[in-house]
Amino acid sequence: QVQLVESGGGLVQAGGSLRLSCAASGRTLRRYAMGWFRRAPGKEREFVATINWSGSSTSYADSVKDRFTISRDNAKDTVYLQMNSLKPEDTAVYYCAVGTFYGSGLRRETDADAWGQGTQVTVSS
């Protein structure tokens, strides 16, 4: 069973940047699609970004496109989410999740095999 641990969250002013990391233990992530999701206060969890197993393909929610970048380092079993030009509406708990083996992406919560505990991102105006 894989365990995922997110890190890198915090408090940042609008316009700032943060980089989230998602590290795995218990099982390698190298052959799995990965995704980032978030849950804002009072809202349901939503898709943010996904990357295929090899890192050659990415996809983003419209709300973060051109501001966020998902990447992975398979040698380190780590997935990243670089967040630039942050806005107050990006405030949420961010979660990483594991998708399917040799998967092309993870966009639906129901397709996730495991989740991290989440990391809080707060953007002040």
DSSP file with accessible surface (Angstrom, degrees, kcal/mol):
  #  RESIDUE AA STRUCTURE BP1 BP2  ACC     N-H-->O    O-->H-N    N-H-->O    O-->H-N    TCO  KAPPA ALPHA  PHI   PSI    X-CA   Y-CA   Z-CA
    1    1 A Q              0   0  158      0, 0.0     2,-0.2     0, 0.0   113,-0.0   0.000 360.0 360.0 360.0 129.6    0.0    0.0    0.0
    2    2 A V        -     0   0    6     24,-0.1     2,-0.4    26,-0.1    24,-0.2  -0.530 360.0-154.7 -82.9 143.8    1.4    3.4   -1.0
    3    3 A Q  E     -A   25   0A  94     22,-2.9    22,-2.0    -2,-0.2     2,-0.4  -0.984   8.2-159.5-115.3 134.3    1.6    6.3    1.4
    4    4 A L  E     -A   24   0A   9    111,-0.5   113,-0.6    -2,-0.4     2,-0.5  -0.936   5.5-169.6-115.8 137.1    1.6    9.8    0.0
    5    5 A V  E     -A   23   0A  77     18,-2.4    18,-2.5    -2,-0.4     2,-0.3  -0.974   7.0-158.0-129.4 117.6    2.9   12.8    1.9
    6    6 A E  E     +A   22   0A   6     -2,-0.5     2,-0.3    16,-0.2    16,-0.2  -0.652  18.5 165.7 -89.4 151.0    2.3   16.3    0.7
    7    7 A S  E     +A   21   0A  62     14,-2.1    14,-2.6    -2,-0.3   112,-0.1  -0.954  39.4  69.9-152.7 167.6    4.5   19.3    1.7
    8    8 A G        +     0   0   38     -2,-0.3    11,-0.3     1,-0.3    -1,-0.1   0.356  62.0 132.2 104.4  -5.4    5.2   22.8    0.7
    9    9 A G        +     0   0   27     12,-0.1     2,-0.3     9,-0.1    -1,-0.3  -0.183  22.5 119.5 -71.8 171.9    2.0   24.5    1.6
   10   10 A G  E     -d  121   0B  30    110,-0.8   112,-2.8   109,-0.1     2,-0.5  -0.989  60.9 -48.5 164.3-165.3    1.8   27.7    3.6
   11   11 A L  E     +d  122   0B 129     -2,-0.3     2,-0.3   110,-0.2   112,-0.2  -0.880  54.1 165.0-103.8 130.7    0.7   31.3    3.6
   12   12 A V  E     -d  123   0B  25    110,-2.6   112,-2.5    -2,-0.5     2,-0.2  -0.981  35.0-111.2-143.7 151.0    1.5   33.6    0.7
   13   13 A Q  E >   -d  124   0B 148     -2,-0.3     3,-2.3   110,-0.2    73,-0.2  -0.491  51.1 -81.9 -78.5 154.7    0.4   36.9   -0.6
   14   14 A A  T 3  S+     0   0   49    110,-2.5    73,-0.2     1,-0.3    -1,-0.1  -0.272 120.4  30.4 -54.5 137.3   -1.6   37.2   -3.8
   15   15 A G  T 3  S+     0   0   54     71,-3.3    70,-0.6     1,-0.3    -1,-0.3   0.256  99.4 115.4  92.8 -12.0    0.8   37.1   -6.8
   16   16 A G    <   -     0   0   20     -3,-2.3    70,-2.3    70,-0.2     2,-0.3  -0.086  57.2-123.6 -83.1-174.6    3.3   34.9   -5.0
   17   17 A S        +     0   0   60     67,-0.2     2,-0.3    68,-0.2    67,-0.2  -0.934  20.6 179.2-133.4 152.5    4.4   31.3   -5.6
   18   18 A L  E     - B   0  83A  34     65,-2.1    65,-3.3    -2,-0.3     2,-0.5  -0.977  16.9-145.9-143.9 153.7    4.6   28.0   -3.8
   19   19 A R  E     - B   0  82A 131     -2,-0.3     2,-0.3   -11,-0.3    63,-0.2  -0.978  14.7-158.4-123.8 119.7    5.8   24.6   -4.8
   20   20 A L  E     - B   0  81A   0     61,-2.8    61,-2.2    -2,-0.5     2,-0.4  -0.696   5.5-159.0 -92.4 146.4    4.0   21.6   -3.5
   21   21 A S  E     -AB   7  80A  24    -14,-2.6   -14,-2.1    -2,-0.3     2,-0.4  -0.938   8.5-163.3-123.1 149.3    5.7   18.2   -3.3
   22   22 A a  E     -AB   6  79A   0     57,-2.2    57,-2.2    -2,-0.4     2,-0.4  -0.946  13.7-171.0-133.3 108.9    4.1   14.7   -3.0
   23   23 A A  E     -AB   5  78A  43    -18,-2.5   -18,-2.4    -2,-0.4     2,-0.3  -0.817   8.1-147.6-105.0 143.5    6.5   12.0   -1.9
   24   24 A A  E     +A    4   0A  21     53,-1.8     2,-0.3    -2,-0.4   -20,-0.2  -0.793  16.1 175.8-111.1 149.3    5.6    8.3   -1.9
   25   25 A S  E     +A    3   0A  62    -22,-2.0   -22,-2.9    -2,-0.3    52,-0.0  -0.966  63.0  36.5-142.8 157.4    6.7    5.4    0.3
   26   26 A G  S    S+     0   0   63     -2,-0.3     2,-0.3   -24,-0.2   -24,-0.1   0.113 121.0  27.9  90.9 -24.4    5.6    1.8    0.4
   27   27 A R  S    S-     0   0   64    -24,-0.2   -24,-0.2    50,-0.1     2,-0.1  -0.923  86.6-105.4-164.9 142.6    5.4    1.6   -3.4
   28   28 A T        -     0   0   56     -2,-0.3     3,-0.2     1,-0.1    -3,-0.1  -0.413  15.0-158.2 -72.5 148.3    6.9    3.3   -6.4
   29   29 A L    >   +     0   0    1     45,-0.2     3,-2.3     1,-0.1    -1,-0.1   0.363  62.8 109.0 -99.0   2.3    4.9    5.8   -8.3
   30   30 A R  T 3  S+     0   0  107      1,-0.3    -1,-0.1    44,-0.2    44,-0.1   0.695  83.6  36.6 -61.0 -24.9    7.0    5.5  -11.5
   31   31 A R  T 3  S+     0   0  100     -3,-0.2    71,-5.0     2,-0.1    72,-0.4   0.210 103.2  91.5-111.0  16.6    4.4    3.7  -13.6
   32   32 A Y  E <  S-E  101   0B  42     -3,-2.3    69,-0.2    21,-0.3     2,-0.1  -0.895  73.0-121.8-118.8 140.6    1.3    5.5  -12.2
   33   33 A A  E     -     0   0B   0     67,-2.1    66,-3.6    -2,-0.4     2,-0.3  -0.443  34.8-156.7 -66.1 150.2   -0.6    8.5  -13.4
   34   34 A M  E     -EF  98  51B   1     17,-2.3    17,-2.4    64,-0.2    72,-0.5  -0.934  10.6-169.7-132.6 155.4   -0.8   11.2  -10.6
   35   35 A G  E     -EF  97  50B   1     62,-2.3    62,-2.3    -2,-0.3     2,-0.4  -0.978  16.3-142.0-143.8 156.1   -3.1   14.0   -9.9
   36   36 A W  E     +EF  96  49B   0     13,-3.2    12,-2.5    -2,-0.3    13,-1.8  -0.972  24.5 174.8-114.6 137.5   -3.5   17.1   -7.7
   37   37 A F  E     -EF  95  47B   1     58,-3.0    58,-2.9    -2,-0.4     2,-0.3  -0.849  10.7-155.7-130.8 166.6   -6.9   18.1   -6.3
   38   38 A R  E     -EF  94  46B  12      8,-2.5     8,-3.2    -2,-0.3     2,-0.5  -0.994  10.1-153.0-146.6 154.4   -8.0   20.7   -3.8
   39   39 A R  E     -E   93   0B  99     54,-2.3    54,-2.4    -2,-0.3     6,-0.2  -0.965  15.5-160.1-128.4 113.0  -10.8   21.5   -1.4
   40   40 A A    >   -     0   0   15      4,-0.5     3,-2.3    -2,-0.5    52,-0.2  -0.518  43.6 -74.4 -84.4 157.7  -11.6   25.1   -0.7
   41   41 A P  T 3  S+     0   0  104      0, 0.0    -1,-0.1     0, 0.0     3,-0.1  -0.293 118.8   3.5 -54.3 127.2  -13.6   26.0    2.4
   42   42 A G  T 3  S+     0   0   91      1,-0.2     2,-0.3    -3,-0.1    -2,-0.0   0.535 115.2  99.0  75.8   7.8  -17.2   25.1    2.0
   43   43 A K  S <  S-     0   0  147     -3,-2.3    -1,-0.2     1,-0.0     2,-0.1  -0.807  75.5-101.4-124.2 165.5  -16.7   23.5   -1.4
   44   44 A E        -     0   0  166     -2,-0.3    -4,-0.5     1,-0.1     2,-0.1  -0.441  49.8 -88.5 -79.7 158.6  -16.3   20.0   -2.8
   45   45 A R        -     0   0   43     -6,-0.2     2,-0.3    -2,-0.1    -6,-0.3  -0.431  52.4-166.2 -66.6 140.4  -12.9   18.7   -3.7
   46   46 A E  E     -F   38   0B  83     -8,-3.2    -8,-2.5    -2,-0.1     2,-0.1  -0.924  23.8 -98.3-132.7 156.0  -12.0   19.5   -7.3
   47   47 A F  E     +F   37   0B  27     -2,-0.3   -10,-0.2   -10,-0.2     3,-0.1  -0.427  36.9 168.4 -69.4 141.3   -9.4   18.5   -9.9
   48   48 A V  E     -     0   0B   1    -12,-2.5    13,-2.6     1,-0.4     2,-0.3   0.702  58.0 -22.0-117.9 -55.2   -6.4   20.8  -10.3
   49   49 A A  E     -FG  36  60B   0    -13,-1.8   -13,-3.2    11,-0.2    -1,-0.4  -0.992  50.2-162.8-159.7 155.3   -3.8   19.0  -12.5
   50   50 A T  E     -FG  35  59B   4      9,-2.4     9,-1.9    -2,-0.3     2,-0.3  -0.979   1.8-162.9-143.8 157.2   -2.7   15.6  -13.7
   51   51 A I  E     -FG  34  58B   4    -17,-2.4   -17,-2.3    -2,-0.3     7,-0.2  -0.996  23.9-119.3-139.7 141.7    0.4   14.0  -15.2
   52   52 A N    >   -     0   0   15      5,-2.4     3,-0.7    -2,-0.3    52,-0.2  -0.185  40.6 -91.9 -76.5 177.0    0.7   10.7  -17.0
   53   53 A W  T 3  S+     0   0   77     50,-2.0   -21,-0.3     1,-0.3    51,-0.1   0.833 124.5  39.7 -62.4 -33.1    3.0    7.9  -15.8
   54   54 A S  T 3  S-     0   0   51     49,-0.2    -1,-0.3   -23,-0.1    20,-0.1   0.639 107.1-118.4 -92.0 -14.4    6.0    9.0  -17.9
   55   55 A G  S <  S+     0   0   32     -3,-0.7    -2,-0.1     2,-0.2    17,-0.1   0.487  83.7 114.3  90.3   4.2    5.6   12.8  -17.4
   56   56 A S  S    S+     0   0   98      1,-0.1     2,-0.4    -5,-0.0    -3,-0.1   0.599  72.0  45.6 -85.6 -11.7    5.2   13.4  -21.1
   57   57 A S        +     0   0   59     -5,-0.0    -5,-2.4     2,-0.0     2,-0.3  -0.997  61.7 176.0-138.0 135.0    1.6   14.6  -20.8
   58   58 A T  E     -G   51   0B  63     -2,-0.4     2,-0.3    -7,-0.2    -7,-0.2  -0.915   6.8-169.1-133.6 159.8   -0.2   17.0  -18.5
   59   59 A S  E     -G   50   0B  41     -9,-1.9    -9,-2.4    -2,-0.3     2,-0.3  -0.989   7.1-164.1-149.6 148.4   -3.6   18.5  -18.1
   60   60 A Y  E     -G   49   0B  36     -2,-0.3   -11,-0.2   -11,-0.2     2,-0.1  -0.938  27.3-105.7-135.7 153.4   -5.0   21.3  -16.0
   61   61 A A    >>  -     0   0   16    -13,-2.6     3,-1.6    -2,-0.3     4,-1.2  -0.469  39.7-117.0 -67.6 148.6   -8.3   22.7  -14.7
   62   62 A D  T 34 S+     0   0  136      1,-0.3     3,-0.3     2,-0.2    -1,-0.1   0.846 111.9  63.7 -58.5 -32.6   -9.1   25.9  -16.6
   63   63 A S  T 34 S+     0   0   59      1,-0.2    -1,-0.3     3,-0.0   -15,-0.1   0.692 114.6  29.5 -68.2 -18.6   -8.9   27.9  -13.3
   64   64 A V  T X> S+     0   0    0     -3,-1.6     3,-2.3   -16,-0.2     4,-2.3   0.460  85.6 128.9-119.3  -4.9   -5.2   27.2  -12.9
   65   65 A K  T 3< S+     0   0   94     -4,-1.2     4,-0.1    -3,-0.3   -16,-0.0  -0.243  79.5  14.4 -57.0 139.0   -4.0   26.8  -16.5
   66   66 A D  T 34 S+     0   0  162      2,-0.4    -1,-0.3     1,-0.1     3,-0.1   0.388 125.8  61.5  74.4  -0.9   -1.0   28.9  -17.4
   67   67 A R  T <4 S+     0   0   27     -3,-2.3    17,-2.0     1,-0.2     2,-0.3   0.649  97.8  51.6-117.7 -34.0   -0.3   29.5  -13.7
   68   68 A F  E  <  -C   83   0A   3     -4,-2.3     2,-0.4    15,-0.2    -2,-0.4  -0.814  60.8-164.9-107.8 149.6    0.3   26.0  -12.3
   69   69 A T  E     -C   82   0A  72     13,-2.5    13,-3.2    -2,-0.3     2,-0.4  -0.988   5.0-157.1-135.8 124.3    2.7   23.4  -13.5
   70   70 A I  E     +C   81   0A   5     -2,-0.4     2,-0.3    11,-0.2    11,-0.2  -0.789  24.1 159.2 -96.8 140.8    2.7   19.7  -12.6
   71   71 A S  E     -C   80   0A  49      9,-1.8     9,-3.0    -2,-0.4     2,-0.3  -0.941  21.7-147.5-150.6 170.6    5.9   17.7  -12.9
   72   72 A R  E     -C   79   0A  31     -2,-0.3     2,-0.5     7,-0.3     7,-0.2  -0.995  12.3-155.2-146.5 151.0    7.4   14.5  -11.6
   73   73 A D  E >>> -C   78   0A  52      5,-2.9     5,-1.8    -2,-0.3     3,-1.1  -0.914  12.9-173.5-122.5  96.3   10.8   13.1  -10.8
   74   74 A N  T 345S+     0   0   39     -2,-0.5     3,-0.5     1,-0.3   -44,-0.2   0.784  82.0  63.1 -66.6 -25.7   10.4    9.3  -11.1
   75   75 A A  T 345S+     0   0   78      1,-0.2    -1,-0.3    -3,-0.1   -45,-0.0   0.809 113.7  35.4 -66.0 -27.8   13.9    8.7   -9.7
   76   76 A K  T <45S-     0   0  138     -3,-1.1   -52,-0.3     2,-0.2    -1,-0.2   0.364 105.6-126.3-103.4   0.6   12.7   10.3   -6.4
   77   77 A D  T  <5 +     0   0   29     -4,-0.5   -53,-1.8    -3,-0.5     2,-0.4   0.914  67.6 132.0  52.6  46.5    9.2    9.0   -6.5
   78   78 A T  E   < -BC  23  73A  17     -5,-1.8    -5,-2.9   -55,-0.2     2,-0.4  -0.983  44.4-160.2-134.8 140.6    8.0   12.6   -6.1
   79   79 A V  E     -BC  22  72A   2    -57,-2.2   -57,-2.2    -2,-0.4     2,-0.3  -0.936  15.3-158.0-118.1 144.1    5.4   14.7   -7.9
   80   80 A Y  E     -BC  21  71A  25     -9,-3.0    -9,-1.8    -2,-0.4     2,-0.4  -0.840  15.4-159.8-122.6 156.3    5.4   18.5   -7.8
   81   81 A L  E     -BC  20  70A   0    -61,-2.2   -61,-2.8    -2,-0.3     2,-0.6  -0.908  11.9-161.4-134.7 105.8    2.9   21.3   -8.3
   82   82 A Q  E     -BC  19  69A  61    -13,-3.2   -13,-2.5    -2,-0.4     2,-0.6  -0.798  10.4-165.8 -86.5 122.9    4.5   24.7   -9.0
   83   83 A M  E     +BC  18  68A   0    -65,-3.3   -65,-2.1    -2,-0.6     2,-0.3  -0.947  11.0 173.8-118.2 115.6    2.0   27.4   -8.3
   84   84 A N        +     0   0   59    -17,-2.0   -67,-0.2    -2,-0.6   -68,-0.2  -0.753  59.5  23.3-115.3 164.2    2.6   30.9   -9.6
   85   85 A S  S    S-     0   0   69    -70,-0.6    -1,-0.2    -2,-0.3   -68,-0.2   0.898  84.7-160.0  48.7  48.0    0.5   34.1   -9.7
   86   86 A L        -     0   0    2    -70,-2.3   -71,-3.3    -3,-0.2   -70,-0.2  -0.257   7.9-158.9 -64.5 145.6   -1.5   32.8   -6.8
   87   87 A K    >   -     0   0   84    -73,-0.2     3,-2.5   -72,-0.1     4,-0.3  -0.857  31.8-109.9-120.9 157.0   -4.9   34.3   -6.1
   88   88 A P  G >  S+     0   0   50      0, 0.0     3,-1.9     0, 0.0    35,-0.4   0.849 117.6  63.5 -55.7 -32.6   -7.0   34.3   -2.9
   89   89 A E  G 3  S+     0   0  128      1,-0.3   -49,-0.0   -49,-0.0    -3,-0.0   0.562  88.6  69.6 -71.9  -6.2   -9.4   31.9   -4.6
   90   90 A D  G <  S+     0   0    1     -3,-2.5    -1,-0.3     2,-0.0     2,-0.2   0.520  70.1 121.6 -82.8  -6.4   -6.6   29.3   -4.8
   91   91 A T    <   +     0   0   28     -3,-1.9     2,-0.3    -4,-0.3    31,-0.2  -0.404  41.0 107.6 -60.2 124.4   -6.8   29.0   -1.0
   92   92 A A  E    S- H   0 121B   0     29,-2.1    29,-2.7   -52,-0.2     2,-0.6  -0.967  75.5 -82.3-177.6 169.7   -7.6   25.3   -0.2
   93   93 A V  E     -EH  39 120B  35    -54,-2.4   -54,-2.3    -2,-0.3     2,-0.4  -0.874  48.2-146.5 -90.1 127.6   -6.2   22.1    1.1
   94   94 A Y  E     -EH  38 119B   0     25,-3.0    25,-2.0    -2,-0.6     2,-0.4  -0.845  16.1-171.5-103.4 133.9   -4.3   20.5   -1.7
   95   95 A Y  E     -E   37   0B  39    -58,-2.9   -58,-3.0    -2,-0.4     2,-0.3  -0.943  12.8-149.3-123.7 141.2   -4.1   16.7   -2.1
   96   96 A a  E     -E   36   0B   0     -2,-0.4    20,-2.1   -60,-0.2     2,-0.3  -0.787  20.0-172.2-102.7 156.4   -2.1   14.4   -4.3
   97   97 A A  E     -EI  35 115B   0    -62,-2.3   -62,-2.3    -2,-0.3     2,-0.4  -0.988  22.1-121.1-147.5 152.8   -3.5   11.1   -5.5
   98   98 A V  E     -EI  34 114B   0     16,-2.0    15,-3.4    -2,-0.3    16,-0.7  -0.817  29.1-171.9 -98.0 134.3   -2.4    8.0   -7.3
   99   99 A G  E     -     0   0B   3    -66,-3.6     2,-0.1    -2,-0.4     7,-0.1   0.112  37.9 -38.5-100.3-142.8   -4.1    7.0  -10.5
  100  100 A T  E >   -     0   0B  78      5,-0.3   -67,-2.1     1,-0.1     3,-2.0  -0.431  63.6 -90.1 -90.9 158.8   -3.9    3.9  -12.7
  101  101 A F  E 3  S-E   32   0B 117      1,-0.3   -69,-0.3   -69,-0.2    -1,-0.1  -0.428 114.3  -2.3 -65.2 128.5   -0.9    1.8  -13.7
  102  102 A Y  T 3  S+     0   0  116    -71,-5.0    -1,-0.3    -2,-0.2   -70,-0.2   0.816 102.9 171.6  52.9  34.1    0.6    3.2  -16.9
  103  103 A G    <   -     0   0    5     -3,-2.0   -50,-2.0   -72,-0.4   -49,-0.2  -0.340  42.6-141.4 -77.0 155.4   -2.3    5.7  -16.8
  104  104 A S  S    S-     0   0  104      1,-0.3     2,-0.3   -52,-0.2   -52,-0.2   0.606  75.3 -38.8 -88.2 -13.4   -2.6    8.7  -19.1
  105  105 A G        -     0   0   24    -54,-0.1     2,-0.4   -72,-0.1    -5,-0.3  -0.920  46.2-118.7 167.1 168.2   -4.0   10.9  -16.3
  106  106 A L        +     0   0    3    -72,-0.5   -70,-0.2    -2,-0.3   -57,-0.1  -0.918  42.4 143.9-134.7 106.8   -6.1   11.2  -13.2
  107  107 A R        +     0   0  126     -2,-0.4     2,-0.5     1,-0.1   -60,-0.2   0.584  56.9  67.3-116.7 -19.1   -9.0   13.7  -13.4
  108  108 A R    >   -     0   0  154      1,-0.1     3,-1.8   -62,-0.1     4,-0.3  -0.910  69.0-141.6-111.9 134.3  -11.7   12.0  -11.4
  109  109 A E  G >  S+     0   0   71     -2,-0.5     3,-1.8     1,-0.3    -1,-0.1   0.857 101.7  62.6 -56.5 -37.0  -11.6   11.4   -7.6
  110  110 A T  G 3  S+     0   0  120      1,-0.3    -1,-0.3    -3,-0.1     0, 0.0   0.678  98.1  56.8 -67.1 -16.4  -13.3    8.0   -8.1
  111  111 A D  G <  S+     0   0   66     -3,-1.8    -1,-0.3   -11,-0.0     2,-0.2   0.482  82.8 110.3 -90.7  -3.8  -10.3    6.8  -10.1
  112  112 A A    <   -     0   0   20     -3,-1.8   -13,-0.2    -4,-0.3     3,-0.1  -0.534  48.9-166.6 -77.1 139.4   -7.8    7.5   -7.4
  113  113 A D  S    S+     0   0   84    -15,-3.4     2,-0.3     1,-0.3    -1,-0.1   0.738  72.2   3.3 -94.0 -29.8   -6.2    4.6   -5.7
  114  114 A A  E     -I   98   0B  10    -16,-0.7   -16,-2.0  -113,-0.0     2,-0.3  -0.986  63.7-151.0-156.4 155.1   -4.7    6.5   -2.7
  115  115 A W  E     -I   97   0B  74     -2,-0.3  -111,-0.5   -18,-0.2   -18,-0.2  -0.925  14.0-127.8-128.7 151.9   -4.6   10.0   -1.3
  116  116 A G        -     0   0   10    -20,-2.1  -111,-0.2    -2,-0.3     3,-0.1  -0.303  35.4-105.4 -83.5 179.3   -2.2   12.0    0.8
  117  117 A Q        -     0   0  113   -113,-0.6  -112,-0.1     1,-0.2   -22,-0.1   0.628  62.1-116.2 -84.4 -13.3   -3.3   13.8    3.9
  118  118 A G        -     0   0   12    -22,-0.1     2,-0.4     1,-0.0   -23,-0.2   0.067  16.0-124.0  95.6 152.5   -3.3   17.2    2.3
  119  119 A T  E     - H   0  94B  22    -25,-2.0   -25,-3.0  -112,-0.1     2,-0.3  -1.000  25.2-120.7-135.1 135.5   -1.4   20.5    2.7
  120  120 A Q  E     - H   0  93B  87     -2,-0.4  -110,-0.8   -27,-0.2     2,-0.5  -0.592  23.5-171.6 -81.7 131.6   -2.9   23.8    3.4
  121  121 A V  E     -dH  10  92B   0    -29,-2.7   -29,-2.1    -2,-0.3     2,-0.5  -0.992   4.6-176.1-119.6 124.0   -2.4   26.7    1.0
  122  122 A T  E     -d   11   0B  53   -112,-2.8  -110,-2.6    -2,-0.5     2,-0.6  -0.988   6.1-166.9-124.6 124.0   -3.6   30.1    2.0
  123  123 A V  E     -d   12   0B   7     -2,-0.5     2,-0.3   -35,-0.4  -110,-0.2  -0.950  10.1-154.1-113.6 118.6   -3.4   33.1   -0.3
  124  124 A S  E      d   13   0B  43   -112,-2.5  -110,-2.5    -2,-0.6    -2,-0.0  -0.655 360.0 360.0 -93.3 149.2   -3.9   36.5    1.3
  125  125 A S              0   0  141     -2,-0.3    -1,-0.1  -112,-0.2   -38,-0.0  -0.351 360.0 360.0 -90.6 360.0   -5.2   39.5   -0.7
